[in-house]
Amino acid sequence: MTTDLAQSVIHLLQDQQGFMTSNELAGKLQVSYKTIQRVVSRINRAYGNNVITSEKGRGYKLDYERFLLSRLSGKSPRDLSLPAERQKELLKRLLLATPSKLKVADLAADFFVSESVIQSDVSSLEPWLKKYDLTVTRVNRTLSIRGEEKDIRDALMEVILGLSKDTTVNFEAVKQGLAEHDATFALKQVDVVEQFLKADLPYPYDVNLFSHIYVLISRIRKFVKLPIEDRDITRLKDKVHNYPDLFSVSEIVKHNLENYLGAPISENEVYYLFQYLISARFTGTDFKTKAGTSAYTFSDALITLVSQDVQLPDDAPAMIDELVSHVAPMLNRLENNIRLPNALLKEIQDEYPKVYQSVLHAAGKLTKKFDLPEISADEVGFLSLYIAKYVESSKKPKKAIVICTTGLGSSELISAKIRKDLPELEILDVISNLNLGKSLAKHPDVDILISTINLPEQKHIPQVLVSAMFTAKDKEKVEEALRGRRDG
């Protein structure tokens, strides 16, 4: 927060042994007493603690110990006089207030800037809002955000929780800077879902559900009833009979929310929760996400297309069965327009470029074939992880012949060290150079020769000269030679 006016209030109270009234502070700072009240309120909100206490008839007093503890714990407020911080806070207020309008004059007063600065800030925010298909409406010196309720909540997840596709999160990191009781309650509801279903909700589905509940609480505190599209409700009602357990636990969480907030909430919220749960993947033996024929058909077609580009294991049915557990909720996410951020996307693209491109190409074909919404890069990344696992499991171990001087001790030592340091390498034979020709004839499929002595060059077979102790440097040389053979 810390504007010059806020700092001035803190400094005046810091120098004062007792209380100061609003009028005394207003007189010294040449502002109205109402402005002082707003500044004090903002200081307390910004520090996350009542560092300034008030007593009727006496005024305000700085609780110096709380003030110091807040600063030492790193809870000093952000500088809302900086454009980036002010714009982020402005964006949050507008999103939380949706669909209501906020007066430009009130926002200007809260941020201690002119109305033209607020209008300029909003113009700067419009490109960011566009990625969520949201727009700003300006009417009679008021501002409001317009768009689908689902898009508004997705935007709030990023603004409040920092959840975007470029972010890796865990619950402890997410909870930093949030309302502690609300965050704890939202986290507890994830446990409620898991216990009811006797299943685990793995990352990132758990964070997505936590985020939805936390954002819902934040908005309900502002507005009792939130809008939802009628067509969404009708469509989701048609799915309830397929997922009775998920609908039941959605009702339980809604009931818990009402008890926590002390007020009834719209019945529609059950369907929003239900929408998230049918779009998640659960693990555990007692509950499995219901997979329709379409999930099996999509998985089968994906494996068929990708196998034309990359080597996969022969057991296609087993791969399809495993892939279906991811594809079934993915298809629900596509239908419900639910975004699932993939923090590993860049690493997947870099580590498995051929797999990613093959899945991307296949996904494009399948969206047309099955008339599906576009499959995002994030979702392609998740599918690629499964395919990459199958690719890794289908890789045959590289085969080596180890050549060393005649001597049982040295040959046993080097073969033992190679097996320990390169367990993925299959040693076909450990021989002396005298038996090299015979061993090559016996093992024509050898991938590499590892030798402690200089050998005549062999066509099409890389060879690496190493020490009998097989050092870390020797290991690097062997790995480099194997990479060259694989890439070639």
C-alpha positions as CSV (number, residue, x, y, z in Angstrom):
1,M,0.0,0.0,0.0
2,T,2.3,2.6,1.4
3,T,1.4,6.0,-0.2
4,D,2.9,9.2,1.0
5,L,-0.3,10.0,3.0
6,A,-0.3,6.6,4.6
7,Q,3.3,6.9,5.6
8,S,2.6,10.3,7.0
9,V,-0.2,8.9,9.2
10,I,2.1,6.1,10.4
11,H,4.9,8.6,11.2
12,L,2.6,10.9,13.1
13,L,1.2,8.1,15.2
14,Q,4.6,6.6,15.7
15,D,5.8,9.9,17.3
16,Q,2.7,10.2,19.5
17,Q,2.7,8.5,22.9
18,G,-1.1,8.4,23.2
19,F,-4.1,8.7,20.8
20,M,-4.7,11.2,18.0
21,T,-8.2,12.0,16.8
22,S,-9.2,12.0,13.1
23,N,-9.5,15.8,13.2
24,E,-6.0,16.2,14.7
25,L,-4.5,14.0,12.0
26,A,-6.6,15.7,9.3
27,G,-5.5,19.1,10.4
28,K,-1.8,18.2,10.4
29,L,-2.1,16.6,7.0
30,Q,-4.6,19.0,5.5
31,V,-7.1,16.4,4.4
32,S,-10.6,15.6,5.6
33,Y,-11.3,13.4,8.6
34,K,-13.1,10.9,6.3
35,T,-9.9,10.6,4.2
36,I,-8.0,9.8,7.5
37,Q,-10.6,7.0,8.3
38,R,-10.1,5.5,4.8
39,V,-6.3,5.6,5.1
40,V,-6.3,4.0,8.5
41,S,-8.6,1.2,7.2
42,R,-6.4,0.6,4.3
43,I,-3.2,0.5,6.4
44,N,-4.8,-2.2,8.6
45,R,-5.9,-4.2,5.6
46,A,-2.5,-3.9,3.9
47,Y,-0.6,-5.1,7.0
48,G,-3.0,-8.0,7.6
49,N,-3.2,-6.9,11.2
50,N,-4.7,-4.1,13.3
51,V,-1.5,-2.1,13.6
52,I,-3.6,1.0,14.2
53,T,-6.2,0.6,17.0
54,S,-9.1,3.0,17.6
55,E,-11.2,3.9,20.6
56,K,-14.4,6.0,20.4
57,G,-13.8,9.5,21.7
58,R,-10.0,9.1,21.8
59,G,-9.0,8.5,18.2
60,Y,-6.2,6.3,16.8
61,K,-3.0,4.8,18.2
62,L,-0.2,2.8,16.6
63,D,0.4,-0.6,18.1
64,Y,4.1,-0.4,17.7
65,E,4.9,-4.0,18.6
66,R,2.4,-5.3,16.0
67,F,3.8,-2.8,13.5
68,L,7.3,-4.0,14.0
69,L,6.3,-7.7,14.0
70,S,4.5,-7.2,10.7
71,R,7.5,-5.6,9.1
72,L,9.9,-8.2,10.4
73,S,7.7,-11.1,9.2
74,G,7.8,-9.6,5.7
75,K,4.1,-8.6,5.8
76,S,4.8,-5.0,5.0
77,P,2.2,-3.8,2.5
78,R,2.8,-3.5,-1.3
79,D,3.3,0.0,-2.7
80,L,0.0,0.7,-4.3
81,S,1.3,4.0,-5.5
82,L,3.3,2.0,-8.1
83,P,1.2,1.6,-11.3
84,A,1.7,-2.2,-11.5
85,E,0.6,-2.9,-7.9
86,R,-2.3,-0.4,-8.2
87,Q,-3.6,-1.9,-11.4
88,K,-3.5,-5.4,-10.0
89,E,-5.5,-4.3,-7.0
90,L,-7.9,-2.4,-9.2
91,L,-8.4,-5.5,-11.4
92,K,-9.1,-7.6,-8.4
93,R,-11.8,-5.2,-7.1
94,L,-13.5,-5.0,-10.5
95,L,-13.5,-8.8,-10.9
96,L,-14.8,-9.4,-7.4
97,A,-17.5,-6.8,-7.9
98,T,-18.8,-8.2,-11.2
99,P,-21.5,-7.9,-12.3
100,S,-22.0,-4.7,-10.2
101,K,-20.6,-1.3,-11.2
102,L,-17.9,0.6,-9.2
103,K,-17.8,4.4,-9.2
104,V,-14.6,5.9,-10.7
105,A,-14.7,8.6,-8.1
106,D,-14.6,6.1,-5.3
107,L,-11.8,4.1,-6.8
108,A,-9.8,7.3,-7.3
109,A,-10.3,8.3,-3.7
110,D,-9.3,4.8,-2.4
111,F,-6.0,4.9,-4.5
112,F,-5.3,8.6,-3.9
113,V,-5.1,9.3,-7.6
114,S,-7.2,11.2,-10.1
115,E,-10.1,9.8,-12.1
116,S,-8.1,10.1,-15.3
117,V,-5.4,7.8,-13.8
118,I,-8.0,5.2,-13.0
119,Q,-9.4,5.4,-16.5
120,S,-5.8,5.0,-17.8
121,D,-5.2,2.0,-15.6
122,V,-8.3,0.3,-16.8
123,S,-7.2,0.9,-20.5
124,S,-3.9,-0.8,-19.6
125,L,-5.8,-3.8,-18.1
126,E,-8.1,-4.4,-21.1
127,P,-5.5,-6.5,-23.2
128,W,-5.1,-8.8,-20.2
129,L,-8.9,-9.1,-19.7
130,K,-9.2,-10.0,-23.4
131,K,-7.5,-13.3,-23.0
132,Y,-10.4,-14.4,-20.8
133,D,-12.9,-12.9,-23.2
134,L,-13.8,-10.2,-20.7
135,T,-14.5,-6.5,-21.5
136,V,-14.8,-3.3,-19.5
137,T,-18.1,-1.3,-19.6
138,R,-18.0,2.4,-18.9
139,V,-21.3,4.1,-18.1
140,N,-21.9,7.4,-16.3
141,R,-18.5,7.4,-14.6
142,T,-18.8,3.8,-13.4
143,L,-16.8,0.8,-14.4
144,S,-17.8,-2.9,-14.6
145,I,-16.5,-6.1,-16.2
146,R,-18.7,-8.1,-18.5
147,G,-18.3,-11.7,-19.6
148,E,-19.2,-15.3,-18.9
149,E,-19.3,-16.2,-15.2
150,K,-16.8,-19.1,-15.8
151,D,-14.3,-16.7,-17.4
152,I,-14.6,-14.2,-14.5
153,R,-13.8,-17.0,-12.0
154,D,-10.9,-18.2,-14.1
155,A,-9.5,-14.6,-14.2
156,L,-9.9,-14.3,-10.5
157,M,-8.0,-17.5,-10.0
158,E,-5.0,-15.9,-11.7
159,V,-5.4,-12.5,-10.1
160,I,-5.9,-13.7,-6.5
161,L,-4.0,-17.0,-6.5
162,G,-1.5,-16.5,-9.2
163,L,-2.8,-19.7,-11.0
164,S,-1.8,-19.5,-14.6
165,K,-0.3,-22.0,-17.0
166,D,3.2,-20.6,-16.2
167,T,2.9,-21.2,-12.5
168,T,3.8,-24.3,-10.5
169,V,1.9,-24.2,-7.2
170,N,1.6,-26.1,-4.0
171,F,-1.0,-25.4,-1.2
172,E,1.5,-23.8,1.2
173,A,2.6,-21.4,-1.5
174,V,-0.9,-20.7,-2.6
175,K,-2.1,-19.9,0.9
176,Q,0.5,-17.2,1.4
177,G,-1.2,-13.8,1.3
178,L,-4.7,-15.3,1.4
179,A,-7.3,-15.0,4.1
180,E,-6.1,-17.7,6.4
181,H,-9.5,-19.0,7.6
182,D,-10.9,-19.0,4.0
183,A,-7.9,-20.8,2.6
184,T,-8.0,-23.4,5.4
185,F,-11.7,-24.0,4.9
186,A,-11.2,-24.4,1.1
187,L,-8.4,-26.9,1.6
188,K,-10.6,-28.8,4.1
189,Q,-13.3,-29.2,1.4
190,V,-10.7,-30.9,-0.9
191,D,-10.3,-33.4,1.9
192,V,-14.0,-33.8,2.2
193,V,-14.3,-34.7,-1.5
194,E,-11.5,-37.3,-1.2
195,Q,-12.8,-38.9,1.9
196,F,-16.4,-39.2,0.5
197,L,-15.2,-40.7,-2.7
198,K,-12.4,-42.8,-1.0
199,A,-10.1,-41.6,-3.7
200,D,-7.2,-39.2,-4.2
201,L,-7.5,-36.0,-6.2
202,P,-4.0,-35.5,-7.6
203,Y,-2.2,-32.3,-8.7
204,P,-3.2,-30.1,-10.5
205,Y,-6.9,-31.1,-10.0
206,D,-6.7,-30.5,-6.2
207,V,-5.3,-27.0,-6.7
208,N,-8.0,-26.3,-9.3
209,L,-10.8,-27.3,-6.9
210,F,-9.2,-25.4,-3.9
211,S,-9.0,-22.3,-6.1
212,H,-12.6,-22.6,-7.3
213,I,-13.9,-22.8,-3.7
214,Y,-11.6,-20.0,-2.4
215,V,-12.7,-17.6,-5.3
216,L,-16.3,-18.6,-4.7
217,I,-16.0,-17.5,-1.0
218,S,-14.3,-14.3,-2.0
219,R,-17.1,-13.4,-4.4
220,I,-20.0,-14.4,-2.1
221,R,-18.6,-12.1,0.6
222,K,-19.2,-9.3,-1.9
223,F,-22.4,-10.5,-3.5
224,V,-24.9,-13.1,-2.1
225,K,-26.1,-14.3,-5.5
226,L,-23.9,-14.9,-8.5
227,P,-25.1,-15.5,-12.0
228,I,-24.7,-18.7,-14.0
229,E,-25.8,-19.4,-17.5
230,D,-29.1,-21.3,-17.8
231,R,-27.8,-23.4,-20.6
232,D,-24.9,-24.6,-18.4
233,I,-27.3,-25.7,-15.7
234,T,-29.6,-27.6,-18.1
235,R,-26.6,-29.4,-19.7
236,L,-25.1,-30.3,-16.3
237,K,-28.4,-31.6,-14.9
238,D,-28.4,-34.1,-17.8
239,K,-25.1,-35.5,-16.5
240,V,-26.1,-36.0,-12.9
241,H,-27.4,-39.6,-13.4
242,N,-24.0,-40.6,-14.8
243,Y,-22.1,-39.2,-11.8
244,P,-24.3,-39.6,-8.7
245,D,-21.4,-39.7,-6.2
246,L,-19.8,-36.6,-7.6
247,F,-23.2,-34.7,-7.4
248,S,-23.8,-35.9,-3.8
249,V,-20.4,-34.7,-2.6
250,S,-21.0,-31.4,-4.5
251,E,-24.2,-31.0,-2.4
252,I,-22.2,-31.7,0.8
253,V,-19.6,-29.0,0.0
254,K,-22.3,-26.5,-0.8
255,H,-23.9,-27.3,2.6
256,N,-20.5,-26.8,4.3
257,L,-20.1,-23.5,2.5
258,E,-23.5,-22.3,3.7
259,N,-22.6,-23.2,7.3
260,Y,-19.2,-21.5,7.0
261,L,-20.6,-18.3,5.5
262,G,-23.7,-18.3,7.7
263,A,-26.0,-17.6,4.7
264,P,-27.7,-19.7,2.0
265,I,-26.1,-19.7,-1.5
266,S,-27.6,-20.3,-4.9
267,E,-28.5,-23.9,-5.7
268,N,-26.6,-23.3,-9.0
269,E,-23.3,-23.4,-7.1
270,V,-23.8,-27.2,-6.7
271,Y,-23.6,-27.5,-10.4
272,Y,-20.4,-25.4,-10.6
273,L,-18.8,-27.7,-8.1
274,F,-20.1,-30.7,-10.0
275,Q,-18.7,-29.3,-13.2
276,Y,-15.2,-29.2,-11.7
277,L,-15.4,-32.7,-10.3
278,I,-16.5,-34.4,-13.5
279,S,-13.6,-32.6,-15.2
280,A,-11.0,-34.0,-12.7
281,R,-9.1,-37.2,-12.6
282,F,-9.3,-39.3,-9.4
283,T,-6.9,-42.1,-8.4
284,G,-7.6,-44.9,-5.9
285,T,-9.2,-48.3,-6.0
286,D,-12.7,-47.3,-4.7
287,F,-13.6,-44.6,-7.2
288,K,-13.0,-44.3,-10.9
289,T,-14.1,-41.4,-13.1
290,K,-16.9,-42.7,-15.4
291,A,-15.5,-43.2,-18.9
292,G,-17.9,-43.3,-21.8
293,T,-17.4,-44.9,-25.2
294,S,-16.1,-41.6,-26.5
295,A,-13.1,-41.7,-24.1
296,Y,-12.1,-45.2,-25.3
297,T,-12.6,-44.2,-29.0
298,F,-10.5,-41.1,-28.6
299,S,-7.7,-42.9,-26.7
300,D,-7.6,-45.7,-29.3
301,A,-7.5,-43.3,-32.2
302,L,-4.8,-41.2,-30.5
303,I,-2.6,-44.3,-29.9
304,T,-3.1,-45.4,-33.5
305,L,-2.1,-42.0,-34.9
306,V,0.9,-41.4,-32.6
307,S,2.3,-44.9,-33.1
308,Q,2.9,-44.0,-36.8
309,D,5.5,-41.4,-35.6
310,V,7.0,-42.8,-32.4
311,Q,7.8,-46.3,-31.2
312,L,5.3,-47.5,-28.6
313,P,5.0,-50.8,-26.7
314,D,3.0,-53.6,-28.4
315,D,0.4,-53.8,-25.7
316,A,-2.1,-51.2,-27.1
317,P,-5.1,-52.3,-24.9
318,A,-3.1,-51.7,-21.7
319,M,-2.0,-48.2,-22.9
320,I,-5.6,-47.3,-23.9
321,D,-7.0,-48.4,-20.5
322,E,-4.6,-46.2,-18.7
323,L,-5.0,-43.2,-21.1
324,V,-8.8,-43.4,-20.7
325,S,-8.5,-42.4,-17.1
326,H,-7.1,-39.0,-18.3
327,V,-9.1,-38.6,-21.5
328,A,-12.5,-39.0,-19.9
329,P,-12.2,-36.0,-17.6
330,M,-10.3,-34.1,-20.4
331,L,-13.3,-34.5,-22.6
332,N,-15.5,-33.0,-19.8
333,R,-13.1,-30.1,-19.5
334,L,-13.3,-29.4,-23.2
335,E,-17.1,-29.5,-23.0
336,N,-17.2,-27.3,-19.9
337,N,-14.5,-24.9,-21.1
338,I,-12.4,-25.6,-17.9
339,R,-8.8,-24.6,-18.2
340,L,-6.2,-26.9,-16.6
341,P,-2.8,-25.1,-16.4
342,N,0.3,-27.2,-17.3
343,A,3.3,-25.9,-15.5
344,L,5.5,-28.6,-17.2
345,L,4.5,-27.6,-20.7
346,K,7.9,-26.0,-21.7
347,E,9.9,-28.9,-20.2
348,I,7.7,-31.5,-22.0
349,Q,8.2,-29.6,-25.3
350,D,11.9,-29.4,-24.8
351,E,12.5,-33.0,-23.5
352,Y,10.1,-34.8,-25.9
353,P,9.7,-32.6,-29.0
354,K,8.9,-35.5,-31.3
355,V,6.3,-36.9,-29.0
356,Y,4.7,-33.4,-28.4
357,Q,4.5,-32.6,-32.1
358,S,3.0,-36.1,-32.9
359,V,0.4,-35.6,-30.2
360,L,-0.3,-32.1,-31.3
361,H,-0.8,-33.3,-34.9
362,A,-3.0,-36.2,-33.8
363,A,-5.1,-33.9,-31.5
364,G,-5.8,-31.6,-34.4
365,K,-7.1,-34.5,-36.5
366,L,-9.2,-35.9,-33.7
367,T,-10.9,-32.6,-32.9
368,K,-12.2,-32.5,-36.4
369,K,-13.1,-36.2,-36.5
370,F,-15.1,-36.1,-33.3
371,D,-16.3,-32.5,-33.5
372,L,-14.5,-31.4,-30.3
373,P,-13.5,-28.0,-29.1
374,E,-9.8,-27.1,-29.7
375,I,-7.4,-29.0,-27.5
376,S,-5.1,-26.5,-25.8
377,A,-1.3,-26.7,-25.7
378,D,-1.6,-27.5,-22.0
379,E,-3.9,-30.5,-22.6
380,V,-1.6,-31.7,-25.4
381,G,1.2,-31.5,-22.9
382,F,-0.6,-33.7,-20.5
383,L,-1.4,-36.3,-23.2
384,S,2.3,-36.1,-24.3
385,L,3.4,-37.1,-20.7
386,Y,1.4,-40.4,-21.0
387,I,2.8,-41.1,-24.5
388,A,6.4,-40.2,-23.3
389,K,6.0,-42.8,-20.6
390,Y,5.0,-45.4,-23.1
391,V,8.0,-44.4,-25.3
392,E,10.4,-44.7,-22.4
393,S,9.0,-48.1,-21.5
394,S,9.3,-49.4,-25.1
395,K,13.0,-48.4,-25.3
396,K,15.2,-51.4,-25.5
397,P,18.4,-51.3,-23.4
398,K,21.6,-50.4,-25.2
399,K,23.9,-53.4,-25.5
400,A,27.6,-53.3,-24.8
401,I,30.7,-55.5,-25.1
402,V,33.4,-54.7,-22.5
403,I,37.0,-55.3,-23.6
404,C,39.9,-55.3,-21.2
405,T,43.3,-56.8,-20.6
406,T,43.4,-60.4,-19.6
407,G,42.9,-60.5,-15.9
408,L,39.8,-61.6,-14.0
409,G,40.0,-59.0,-11.3
410,S,40.1,-56.0,-13.7
411,S,37.4,-57.3,-15.9
412,E,35.1,-58.0,-12.9
413,L,35.8,-54.6,-11.5
414,I,35.0,-52.6,-14.6
415,S,31.9,-54.6,-15.5
416,A,30.6,-54.2,-11.9
417,K,31.2,-50.4,-12.1
418,I,29.5,-50.1,-15.5
419,R,26.5,-52.0,-14.2
420,K,26.3,-49.7,-11.2
421,D,26.8,-46.4,-13.0
422,L,24.8,-47.3,-16.2
423,P,22.1,-49.7,-15.1
424,E,20.2,-49.1,-18.4
425,L,23.2,-50.6,-20.3
426,E,23.1,-54.4,-21.0
427,I,26.5,-56.0,-20.9
428,L,26.5,-58.8,-23.5
429,D,30.1,-59.9,-22.9
430,V,33.3,-59.1,-21.0
431,I,36.3,-60.2,-23.1
432,S,39.9,-59.7,-24.0
433,N,40.9,-58.1,-27.3
434,L,41.9,-61.5,-28.5
435,N,38.2,-62.6,-28.6
436,L,36.7,-59.5,-30.1
437,G,36.0,-61.0,-33.5
438,K,34.3,-64.0,-32.1
439,S,32.2,-61.9,-29.7
440,L,31.1,-59.5,-32.5
441,A,30.0,-62.4,-34.6
442,K,28.0,-63.8,-31.7
443,H,26.4,-60.4,-30.9
444,P,25.8,-58.5,-34.2
445,D,23.2,-56.3,-32.4
446,V,25.8,-54.7,-30.1
447,D,25.4,-50.9,-29.7
448,I,28.8,-49.9,-28.2
449,L,32.2,-51.2,-27.4
450,I,33.8,-50.1,-24.0
451,S,37.5,-50.9,-23.8
452,T,40.5,-50.3,-21.6
453,I,42.8,-50.8,-24.6
454,N,43.0,-49.1,-28.0
455,L,41.1,-51.2,-30.6
456,P,41.0,-51.2,-34.3
457,E,38.1,-49.1,-35.6
458,Q,34.9,-51.1,-36.1
459,K,32.4,-50.0,-38.8
460,H,29.1,-48.6,-37.5
461,I,29.9,-49.5,-33.9
462,P,31.0,-46.6,-31.6
463,Q,33.8,-47.5,-29.2
464,V,35.0,-45.7,-26.1
465,L,38.4,-45.9,-24.4
466,V,38.1,-45.9,-20.6
467,S,40.2,-46.5,-17.6
468,A,40.0,-49.8,-15.7
469,M,38.6,-47.8,-12.7
470,F,35.7,-46.5,-14.9
471,T,35.7,-43.0,-13.5
472,A,32.9,-40.3,-13.7
473,K,34.6,-38.9,-16.7
474,D,34.5,-42.4,-18.4
475,K,30.8,-42.6,-17.7
476,E,30.3,-39.2,-19.4
477,K,32.2,-40.4,-22.5
478,V,30.0,-43.6,-22.7
479,E,26.8,-41.6,-22.3
480,E,27.9,-39.1,-24.9
481,A,28.6,-41.9,-27.4
482,L,25.2,-43.5,-26.7
483,R,23.5,-40.2,-27.3
484,G,25.3,-39.8,-30.6
485,R,24.2,-43.3,-31.6
486,R,20.6,-42.6,-30.6
487,D,20.4,-39.2,-32.3
488,G,22.0,-40.7,-35.4
